[in-house]
Each structure stands twice: as C-alpha cells, then as structure tokens.
Amino acid sequence: MSKYSRKLQKLYDTAPKQETAVLVALIHQGQTEQQVQEYLDELAFLTETLGAKTVYKFTQRLEKPDVRTFVGSGKLEEIQAYVTHFEVDMIIFDDDLSPSQMRNLENELKVKVYDRSLLILDIFLNRAQTAQAKTQVELARFQYLLPRLTRMWTHLERQRGGTGTRGGAGEKEIETDKRDIRNKITLLKTKLKEIEKQGETQRKGRKGIVRVALVGYTNVGKSTLMNLITKTNILAENKLFATVDSTVRKVVLENIPFLLSDTVGFIRKLPTHLIESFKSTLDEIREADLLVHVVDISHPGFEDHIAVVKSTLNEIGAGDKPMLLVFNKIDLVPAMPSEEEMHNMSEVELEEQQYLDFGKLSKAYEKKTGIPPVFMAAENGTNVEEFRTVLTKEVKKQHLKIYPHYLERETIDLSQFGEE
C-alpha cells in the first residue's frame, strides 16, 4: 500500500460514521398496519433530517402503551437483541415517552432513546438560524428534556456537534446538569422576552399593509412558492423543516403591495413546548389577513395533512382566517383522464393508476373555504399565473378593507414597513 493510500485509509478509519437508528411504533385500536407504516416512513424522514440512518422498523399492536417500557416485554427483548447484535446507536419512538419510560428504556437498552418530540426539537435546534428561533427552540428543548434527563443525556452543552453523545456520569452529575438546565431556562426566558418586544415593534410598523402568510405541512413546497413569487433565494430542499425561521418579503402585484411570510411547517404531533415557545414566530400567522395553505397533493396522506394544519391553526387561534388553498406538486400525480382516454384504457391500467379528480376536489374545498383552490406545480412553474391571479384577487379584497376608497393608481410607500 502506498503512502498516499495509507493516509487515505487512516482518514477513512477516523472519519465520524453516520449514526444508526431503529424506529418503534404501536398500532393502536382503529389503526391499520398501512397507516402506521406511513407514520414510520415520516419518522424515518425526520431521522434522516437529523443526520442518522434508519436500519429497522419495529411495530407492535397494543391497545395502550406499557406504563413501564411503552412496548411489551417480548417486543422489548426483540428490540434489545437487534440493537445489541447490530450495535445500533439510538432508538426512536413515534410517540412521546413519559420521563419514567425514557429512563427505563435507556437502562434496559443501554443506548440513546429519542421520542418523536425530542427528535423534532433537535432538528429545529440544528436548523434554526436567527437568534429568536435558536432561543425559542433551545428553551423548548430544555423544558422538554429536564424531567427526562438520564445518564445518556448529561453534558448537554457538548451535544451540538452531532446527533447525540453518550454520557457515563453518575446521579450527582445528573443533578448538576438539571440545576444548570433550570438556570439556562430562566436566562432563555428573559432573553426571549427582549427579542419578542423587538418583534412586536417590527410588526406594529407594518400596519396599513396587507399581510399574507404561507402555511402548510412540512415539506410541501412553501419556500419554493415563496421564491417563485418574490424572486428571492430562500432555502428550499427536500427535507422536513427546511424552513424554521419566519421570512417576510415585500411583494407588489397589480399595484397592490403586501407582505408575504414563509412560516415553519406543521407536522403530526408537533411538540406542545415548541408551539408555546414559537409564539412570536406564529404571530406572523395569527396577525395575517390572508393564509395561503400549501398542500402536497402528491402525498398519499394529503387529506390528513390538511386536517393536521387546520387543527394546529385552531390551536393557535388562527383557524377562522380567510384561506386560499394551493394544491402543489400536481406534476407528480396523474389527473383524471377524459372519457375518451378512459375508453381506450384497459381495466388493469385504470386500476393501477391512482387518479385524482381535480374538478371534484376543487368544488369540495371551495365549499369549505369559500375560495376556489389552485392546482399548480411550483417547482416547474405549472399554473403559476393562475395562482398569481387568484392571490391578487384575494389580496385586493383585504386591501380594500384597509383602504375602502382605494383607486387603481394609488400606491403606498413600502419603505416604512421594512424587510426581514
């Protein structure tokens, strides 16, 4: 082996290896195996976003979680055998664990244990960019982790570099860490109040202009749509929670100015602590005059995603706002063929394709929202002009509420509203 090859081999041997994870979910009464597998697919996507690799998925049908270890004793032995044999780094549960369940599981399995909320909180912590978002997520994470702190989670300040570290400290060290966390929570709350005051001042300065907020399930294409309308370069990638920080841009369509904000995506079982901590960021949604609800129509569970977003909007007090529904990614699903096309297709072809009747969907959701939905593909610009037309019409309605005597030639000085 040459000197260069030995050097490469040495670098390869010392390079950090990607952490591995197994996923665990219970099949509750009324759920199907297929539903739970879809939930686990989403959990695997979250795991990938954190930076770990899913190597196996465990499911168990139980009416309710085991009080002590969440899963039954037989399933726990099966998980333990797999984790030990394949030297798995972490176990991730699709539901939230109680503090005692997390402690018991780590004592039994001897590896890092995540539940769904903690996984999401860590992803948010890695992706937050602004001081406000970082402070909000850090506060939420400490509040959630404090009662669940175990030997695996000691020395939290050293975890930022990767997906997690393994501790080896005693009970005294845990108590010390708990005391440090309580002090940090107090400091973070104080810091967040100061940041929120600045945010309130900025939002007050935007009075007199229509405010539109993009909302939706995570990874539905909100940032891509934002880039399309504002012609900016906001991060848009095929990962969950690509956007954590709220972004606001000025837009003018047909002489009507408005502020468009791209907000954090919602997700099933979004941690309560995170919702509470993101109060000021979610104020962009609460204080918006119009919501643009973006839906990934290519996802098989898009109707469930709509329900999750609606439920979260109701939870934060924004469920009754005017809403324009945008069904995105229509290029990834086959539309209902015409009668002539169907006549020329075989029964097998008709059964194999999962067609969506856009006309039927349009009527159904227009009845719910009062505004005709738009079907488009933001990635390639399909039907973008239709979206602009409908958006302009709805923004104009809101603009007329602020300026009832608005004239077509009227313009507003946007410099007073600033930009984030």
N, C-alpha and C positions, 0 to 999 in steps of 0.2 A: 504494500500500500504506500502511495506517495505521501510526502509531507503535507501537500495540499489536501489530499483525501482524508488523512488522519485529522487534519484541522477541521474539515467539514463534519466528520464523524463526531468529533468532540463537541462541536457546536450543536449538532443534532441531539446528542445524548443529554446535553444540559438545557436544551430548549424546553420551556414550560409546555406540558402536554395538556390538551383540552380535557377539562373535567367531564366525567360521565355521570348520567343520572338515570334512575328508574322512576317511572310515574305510577301513581296509585290513585284509583277512583272507586267509589262504591256505586253500585247500581241500586238506586232506591226504588221503592214501590211506585209503579206508574211510569218508570223509565224503561226504555228499550236498550238493548246492547248497542245498537247502532248510534243512538243519541249519545251514550256515554263515550263511545269511541270517537265521535266528533268532538266532544269536550276534551278528550285526551289529545286529539290532534292539535287543538288550540293550545293546550298546555305544553305540548312539545314545541310549538312555535314560540311560546313565551320562553321556554327553556333555551332554545336556540338564540333568541334575542339576548338573553342574559350571557350567553357565551359557552354554554355547556351542551353536550351531545346526549340525546336520549337513546338509551340502548335497549330498554324493555318497558312494557306497559303491563301493569297488573290491575285486574278488576275483581271485585267480589260483590255478590248480590246479598245485601243485608237490609233489613227494614230500618235500622238505625245504627249509627256508628257505635263501636265498642267504647265504653266510657274510658277504659284504661289505655288502649292502644289503637283506637279508631277501627282497625280491621280485626277479624277474628284470630284466635291463636294459631290455627292451622295455616292461614294465609300469611301471618307474620313469620312463621317458620320458613315458609316457601320464599318469602322476600329476603329473609336473612341468609338463607342458603345461596341464593343468587348473588346477593351483594358481596358476600364473603368470597365466593368462588371467582367472580369476575372483578373483584376489587373496585367496586363502584364507589364513586366519591360522594354522592348525595342521593337522597330520596325526596321526591316532590309529590305532595298530596294535592288533589284538585279541590279539596275543601279546606276550610280553616280548622286548625287544630287548637284545642284548649291548651293552656300552659302546662297542665299535668300530662296530657297526651304527648306533647312535644318532648318533655323531659323523659317520659317513659320510653318513647320510641328511640331517642338517642342513646339511652342507657342500654337498651336491648340490641340495637343495630350497630352502634359504635361508629356511625357516620353522621354527617351533617343532614339535618332534616329541615326541609322547607315546607310551608303550606302555601296555598295559592296567593294569599295576601302578601306574605313576605317576599315571594318571588316577584310580584308586581312592584312592590316598594323598592326592591333592589334594582329593577330595570329602570324605574323612574329616577332613582338616585344616579345611575350611570349616564342617563340621557339628559338630565336637567342641565341647562346652560346658564340661565340668568341667576342672579343672586336670590331673587324671590323664589324661583322654582326649587333651587337647591335647598334653601332654608325650609320651605314647605315640606319637601319630601323627607329631609333629614329628621324633621320634627315628627312627622307621621311614623317613620320607621322606628325611631327610638321609643315612641309611645306604644307602638305595637309590640316591640321586642322586649321591653322592660319586664313584664310579668313572665315572659317565656325564656329569659336568659338562662343558658345552660353552659356547661364547660366547653361545648363546641363553639359558643358564641362569645368567648371572652376576648379582651383586647380589640374591641370593635373599630377603634380608630385605625387599625392596620389592615382592614378588610378592603379598602377602596380599590386596591390594585387588581383584584380578580373576582372570581365568582364566590369566594369564601375561603376562610382559613380554618384549620383545625386547632382548637385550643387544647390545653392539657393542664389547666390550672385547677386548684382546689376551691373549696367553698369560700374561703376568705377572699380569694381573687374575684369570685363572682360577686360577692357583696361589695367589694371595692368598685367593680365595674358598674354595679347598679347605682351606687352613690354618684359615680361620675356621670352616668346617664341622666339621673334626676337633675343634676346641676346643668347639664347641657340642654335639657328640655326647657328649663327656666330661662336660660340665655337665648335659646332659639325663639321662644315665645316673645320675648322682649324685642329681639331683632325683627321678627315678622311684623309686629305692630308698627314699627317705624317704617318698614317697607310698604305696608298696606296704606299708611297715611299718604305716602308719596303717590301710590296708585290711585287713591281716591281723588287727589288733587288733579292728576292727569285726566281722569275720567270726567271730572266736573268741567274741565276745559273743552270737552267735546260736545257740550250741549249745543243744540241748534243744528246738528247734522245727523242724518240717518245712520244707524249702526246695525250692521248685518254680521251675524256670527255663523260660521260653518260648524256644524255639529255632526256626530255620527259615531258609529262603532269604530274601533281602532283598525287601521289599515284598509280603509275603504276608498282612499284617494282624495281626501280633503286638501292635503298640501299640494297635490298635482293640480287640482282645480284652482286653488289659490294662485299658484304660479301662472296658470293659464289666463286668469282674469287680470291679475296685477302685473304680469310680465316681470316677475321677480324670480329669485333663485332660492326658494325655501327648501330645506331638506325634505326630499320625498323618496322613500325607499320601501322595498317590500319587507318591512319588519313591523312588528307590533310596537306601538308607541314611538314611531319615528319622530313625532312632534310631542313634546311635553310642555314647552313654553308657549304661552299665547303670543301670537304675532298679529299686529294690526297694520294695515296698509290703507292709504287713501286711493279711492277709485272714482272716476267720473265716467258715467255712461249717459249719453244724450244730454249733456249739460247738467246732469243731476249728480252732485257729489255725495259720496257716502264712505263710511269706514268699514272695511271688511276684516274680520278677525278669524284666524285659524286657531282652533282650540284643541285641547288634549282629547284624544279619542276615548270613548267609553268602552267598557268591557263587562262581560258577565261577572258577577260577584266582585265589583270594584270595591276595594277596601274602604270601610267607613271612615277610618282615620285619614285616608288620603282625600276623600271628598271634603271632610271638615277642614283639613289643612289647606286645600286648594280654594278656599273661599274667595279670595280676591281674584284669582285667575278665572274662576267660574262666574264672577261678577260680569265678565265680558258677555256671558250668555244671559245672565239674569237681566242685564240692562240693555240688551239688544232690542231693536224694534222689529227685526225680522230674523228668523232662524232658517238656514239652508241645511236641511237634513240630508246628508250624502249617504247613500246605501250601495253596498257592493252586491249588485243583483246576481253576480256570477256565483256567489257563495250559497251553498245549498240551505244554509240556515238563515238567510237574509231576513225572513219574517220574524224570527226570534231576535235577531239583532235590532230590528225596528222596535220591538217590544222592550228590549233592554234600554235603548236610548230614551224611549218615551217614559219609562219608569224612572230613570235617572233624572230626566228633566223635571218630572213631577216632584222628585225628592228635593231638588234644589230650588223649587218654586218657579220654574220656567216652562211648565207644561202647557200653558194656555196661550203662548205667543203665536203670532202668525207664522206659518211654516211652509216653505217651499221644499217639496220632496224631490230629490235628484237621484234617479236610479243610474248609478255609474257602472262602467265596465260591461256595457251591453255587447261589446265585441267578443266577449268570452262566453256568451250563451246563445244558443240558436233561437231565433224568433219563430213564432208560429207561422208555418208555411201557408201559402194561399190554398184555396180549394183545389185549383188546378194542379199545384205542386203535390198536394196530398194525394190526389187521384193517381199520380204517376209513381207514388212511393209504395213499396211493399209493406206488409204488416210488420215484418221484422224491423225495417228501418224506422217505422213510426214508433214502435215500442222501445227501440234502443235510444232514440233521441229524447232528451228531457226538454221539451219545448215550453216556452213561456209566452203567454198571450198578453202582450204589452197593452193592447186595447182594453182588455178586461181589467188588468191591473190599474190602468190609468183611471178608469171610471170608479173603481173601488176606492182608491186612495184620494181622488178628488172629492169624493163624497165625505171622506173623513177630515180632510184638511181645508177644503174649500178652495184650494188652488190646484190647477192641473199639474201633475208631476212631469218632470222632464226625464227623458231616457237618452243617455249620452255615454261617450267613452272619452274621458278627459285626457287619457294617455295619448290618443291619436287624433283628438280634436273632433270626433264624430258628434254632430248635433250641437256643437258649441255655440253657434249663432242662435239656435233656438233657446238655449239656456240664457244667453245674454238678453234676448228679447223678453223672456218671462221674468228674469231677475230685474231688468229695468222697469218693467210694468209694476212689479211689487214694491220696488224701492220708491217709485214715483208716488204710489199710494201713501207710503209712510212719510214721504217728503211733504205731501200736501197737508198732512195732519199738523206738521210743524209750521208750514208756510201756506195757509189756506188760499192766499192771493198770489200764489206762485205764477210767474209769467215764463214763457218758454225761453226768453232771453236772460232771465235772471241768473246770476251766478253768485257764488259765495266765496269769500277769501278763505282758502283752506289752511293758510299758514298758521292761523290761530289754534288749530286743532293738533298740531304737532304730528309726530310719527314715531312708532315703536319698532 
